[in-house]
Amino acid sequence: MSFLVIGNITKDLIKTIRIERNLFGGASFAGLTAHKLGYESSVLTKGNYKLEEWISFLEKKGIQVHLQEDEHIASFVNDYSSVERKQSLLEFTKKIVFNIQEEFDIIHLNPVYQEIDLDLVKNARKNCRYLSLDVQGLVREQEDKKIQGRFWIEREDWLKYIDFLKVGKNEVGLISRLKTYKKICKELKTFGVKTIALTFGREGSIIYDNQTYKIQAFKTNTIDETGAGDVFGSSFAIRHYETGNMIEAALFATASASFVVENFGTTGIADKKRIEQRYNKLKSML
């Protein structure tokens, strides 16, 4: 089984009340998740020499990295020293070009800051059986290096190509003007997307495929929330592709994401056996 994540690998500064660390993230989370779940995993990203050591680490794990050269890399500050994350942008790259002559079971689009465009989506659709999208990087814009939201005006053009759409809690108001989650999901569904997940961190998630379901979060000791959404999105795509069951996919994705927040960066990503244990606990509580 083959998995490709398209989106930039980031080099981020993580700040908490107690510590500051420079860590690599972005597409790394999805690529490592797929690898841990037994897939032939690849990453298509833009960047430069600043990523070389990390790319070497990923490739030693067996993850193939397709690096398109750019004068910049994607780089953020993620500040968790207060209740809500404060995010600022240090660097960003030009658009990624889909240039891989290969077919994949799953392609997961994981933009962090406007590095993916509609032409890439169309090309990706032709080269996979299942196409998923985490909207986060499409609804971000910067002002004085601080990240702000922008409404996703291109949504109708994109969603007709997408099998699964993942939307984080801070992005819900940027993808629709409607007020209830069910109405938002129904509206997005009319644009062609098949399955939708709205994620709310510790408050769980809502999934929709003509019906709405609420999935509770797995209670855990949170140290660093960075990457939890990336792991949820890629895990959901994988399990949904395998089973066709969105509730099972949501439970599995919830269990998978619960591990990554327990440590800094990508070090918390769990293997399939450990995820299945928490998945079974969540399933027993339905």
Beta strands, then each sheet from edge to edge (+ up, - down):
strand 1: 2-6
strand 2: 9-15
strand 3: 20-26
strand 4: 40-47
strand 5: 64-69
strand 6: 75-79
strand 7: 86-91
strand 8: 104-109
strand 9: 128-134
strand 10: 140-143
strand 11: 146-149
strand 12: 164-168
strand 13: 195-199
strand 14: 205-208
strand 15: 212-215
sheet 1: 5+ 4+ 1+ 8+ 9+ 12+ 13+ 14- 15+
sheet 2: 3+ 2- 6- 7+
sheet 3: 10+ 11-
end
